[in-house]
Amino acid sequence: MSRVLRIYEEVAADYDQVGPAFYEANGRELVNLVGLRAGDRVLDAGCGRGACLFPAADLVGPSGEVIGVDLSPAMVALVGAQAQARTPDGGQGLANVQVVVGDAQAPDFPAGSFDVVVSGFVLRLLPDPLAALRAYAELLRPGGRFGATIYAATFGEGWGEVRRVLSSYIPSKGVEVASPLDPASGLAGLLEGAGFGEVLVVDEPFDIWLADPDEWWRYMWASGYRGMMDGIPAADRERAGVAARAAAERLREPDGRLRLPQQVRYATATR
Ligand SMILES: C[S@@+](CC[C@H](N)C(=O)[O-])C[C@H]1O[C@@H](n2cnc3c(N)ncnc32)[C@H](O)[C@@H]1O
């Protein structure tokens, strides 16, 4: 099992369930930006717990269809159950949603079979983001739309000491491989390289507000930060939690809460 798959299998049950539902808010924003229409056929590449999938299903309506693909069977099982539990107009489950286990690096669908492809916080997890973007361009009909989010920055101002404390508990940092998505212009360049036009990239600040250091600690395990947290050896997790929460304690705002500033990069493009 790959490291990415193991992490998302582990985090699936708690994913986006702690704190302010950061992914759900950004997924809704992304599908609004990409511009979905009633009747559209949409691929959500790396759908997770449905942050983009459900708002997309609302927008395309009963005449449209949204297919979610995720590498993690646990994510797919949970998001499938969520889709079944939704009962629009008194019906049973969302009839316009399908979720399948599959690889967002090279989704296996016929060329030109989608009006829109969206991908929320997945491109950085793929071995070759440019090849994936080329594959998405291929899956879109001419004039079809693409939209993605990636983290532009995590652990914003003020959080350096907390990050330092956490790092001190992570013995093996692995080999840091520079991503073509790292430079500010990286995502736009890859989209153009993949043949997309009308490329628009915007960075938006998003403050994650957490009730206190305990909720912050739980958030770190229930979000995309899980990949970093898993690097803390099991035997050290309790001590790391005590030390990191003590460092986070100093960051409380006057009302006692913690503000974890993120920068989200939104990209939209046309095939
Ligand atoms: C940070 S989560 C984002 C989930 C969702 N798109 C959202 O915005 O909340 C990343 C998701 O991508 C999935 N993933 C990672 N690599 C993948 C791949 N190669 N193919 C399909 N899904 C992948 C993970 O299992 C996880 O559900």
The ligand as an SDF file (V2000), in Angstrom:
LIG
                    3D

 27 29  0  0  0  0  0  0  0  0999 V2000
   -6.7270   16.2210    0.7570 C   0  0  0  0  0  0  0  0  0  0  0  0
   -7.8960   15.0060    0.2830 S   0  0  0  0  0  0  0  0  0  0  0  0
   -9.0380   15.9700   -0.6850 C   0  0  0  0  0  0  0  0  0  0  0  0
  -10.3910   15.3390   -0.8110 C   0  0  0  0  0  0  0  0  0  0  0  0
  -11.4490   16.2090   -1.4680 C   0  0  0  0  0  0  0  0  0  0  0  0
  -11.1520   16.4370   -2.8520 N   0  0  0  0  0  0  0  0  0  0  0  0
  -11.5920   17.5250   -0.7190 C   0  0  0  0  0  0  0  0  0  0  0  0
  -11.4590   18.6010   -1.3280 O   0  0  0  0  0  0  0  0  0  0  0  0
  -11.8300   17.4600    0.5100 O   0  0  0  0  0  0  0  0  0  0  0  0
   -7.0380   14.0980   -0.9340 C   0  0  0  0  0  0  0  0  0  0  0  0
   -7.8420   12.9390   -1.4860 C   0  0  0  0  0  0  0  0  0  0  0  0
   -7.1970   12.4790   -2.6660 O   0  0  0  0  0  0  0  0  0  0  0  0
   -7.1720   11.0720   -2.6360 C   0  0  0  0  0  0  0  0  0  0  0  0
   -6.0480   10.6300   -3.4790 N   0  0  0  0  0  0  0  0  0  0  0  0
   -4.7260   10.7640   -3.2650 C   0  0  0  0  0  0  0  0  0  0  0  0
   -4.0280   10.2630   -4.2960 N   0  0  0  0  0  0  0  0  0  0  0  0
   -4.9410    9.8150   -5.1930 C   0  0  0  0  0  0  0  0  0  0  0  0
   -4.8580    9.1880   -6.4630 C   0  0  0  0  0  0  0  0  0  0  0  0
   -3.6830    8.9010   -7.0420 N   0  0  0  0  0  0  0  0  0  0  0  0
   -6.0080    8.8530   -7.0790 N   0  0  0  0  0  0  0  0  0  0  0  0
   -7.2190    9.1010   -6.5080 C   0  0  0  0  0  0  0  0  0  0  0  0
   -7.3520    9.6910   -5.3020 N   0  0  0  0  0  0  0  0  0  0  0  0
   -6.2310   10.0480   -4.6640 C   0  0  0  0  0  0  0  0  0  0  0  0
   -7.0480   10.7100   -1.1810 C   0  0  0  0  0  0  0  0  0  0  0  0
   -7.4560    9.3710   -0.9250 O   0  0  0  0  0  0  0  0  0  0  0  0
   -7.9450   11.7730   -0.5380 C   0  0  0  0  0  0  0  0  0  0  0  0
   -9.2710   11.3320   -0.4670 O   0  0  0  0  0  0  0  0  0  0  0  0
  1  2  1  0
  2  3  1  0
  2 10  1  0
  3  4  1  0
  4  5  1  0
  5  6  1  0
  5  7  1  0
  7  8  2  0
  7  9  1  0
 10 11  1  0
 11 12  1  0
 11 26  1  0
 12 13  1  0
 13 14  1  0
 13 24  1  0
 14 15  1  0
 14 23  1  0
 15 16  2  0
 16 17  1  0
 17 18  1  0
 17 23  2  0
 18 19  1  0
 18 20  2  0
 20 21  1  0
 21 22  2  0
 22 23  1  0
 24 25  1  0
 24 26  1  0
 26 27  1  0
M  CHG  2   2   1   9  -1
M  END
$$$$
